[in-house]
Structure formats: C-alpha cells, structure tokens
C-alpha cells in the first residue's frame, strides 16, 4: 500500500510540473505575440514587457501546419482592465 501512495504522489508531481512548464510556454507565446504586434502594427506597445498574467487562450482556428489563431485575454502591470488580442502561433 505504501508503494502505491508513493507512485500516486510521484505521478501527481510529474503532472504538476508538466502543467507548470506548459503554462510557461503559453505565457512566452503570448509575450512574443504582443512584442510582434507592438513592432509590426504599433499596438499593444509595452504589453509584452508589462504582461502580468495570461487569463485565457482559446483556439479560434487551426491550420494544417500546426499553427492556430488564438483569442488571448491577459493583464498588464498597473491596470485592472482585461486586455485582449488575436495571436497566431
């Protein structure tokens, strides 16, 4: 019984680390998208630098090359207003 508990705890730790890494990758993708929008279109200036939290990412449309258009909601430092944009990655 003790070995089973150790396996369950070990599995939970591995799954938790996996979610933590995936959340970091998603956050970096949003940050990169905001930086590109700032450089290319002059919108969301500084949002890549002052990004504090990614609230929601929803896939709108997927493409055969593995990319997708995503609707992103996020917060930036110094504002309680929810920001949103569309990103491709």
N, C-alpha and C positions, 0 to 999 in steps of 0.2 A: 504494500500500500504506500509506503514511504517513497518508493521509486516512482510510482505513478504521480504522486504530488510533485516531485522534482521535475518530471517530464512536463507536466502541465505548466508549472511556473516557468521553466525554461522556454517552452513554446510561447507563452504569453510575452515574455521578454523579447524574443525574436520578432514576434508580430508587432509589438510596440515600437521596436527600433525600425522596422520596415515602414510603419506609418510615419514615423518621425522623419526619416530620410525622404520619403515621397512628398511630405509636406514641404520640406526644404527645397526640393527640386521644383515643385509647383510655384513656390514663392519666388524662386530665381527666374523662372519663366515669365512670371508677371512683371518682375522688375526689369527684365530685358525688353519686354514688350513696351513698357512705359518709357524706357530710355529711347527706344527706336521711334516711338510716336513723338517724343519731345524733339528729337533731332530731325526727323523727316517732315513732320507736319507742324511743329511749333505748339502742340497741345500737350497737356499734362506735364508742363515743364516743372521739373524738380520732384515729381511724384515718384520717380524711381529712387531718388535719394532719400526721400522722407516717408516712404512706404512703411507703415507700422504693422498692418495686418491684412491678410487676404481673407475676405469673408466668404466668398463663394466663387466657384468656377464651374460654369455649365457649358457643355459642348453643344454648340448650335448645329454645326455641320461637319462631318468627317470627310476626308478626301483620300483617294487611293494611295497617295504617297505617305500616308501615316500622319499627316498634319490635320489640324481641325481648327475651325473658327470657334472661339470660345467667348462667352459673355463673362466678364470679370467684375466683381464688386470688391472694393478694398477701402481701407482707411489710410489717411496720411497724417503725419505728426502735426499737431496744432489745430486740427479740425475734427469735429464730431460728425460732419456730414459724410454720408456714404458716397463714395465716388464709383463710377462705373465706366467701362470701356469695352471694346471688342478687340480681341487679340488673335493672332494666328501663330500657332506653333505645333 
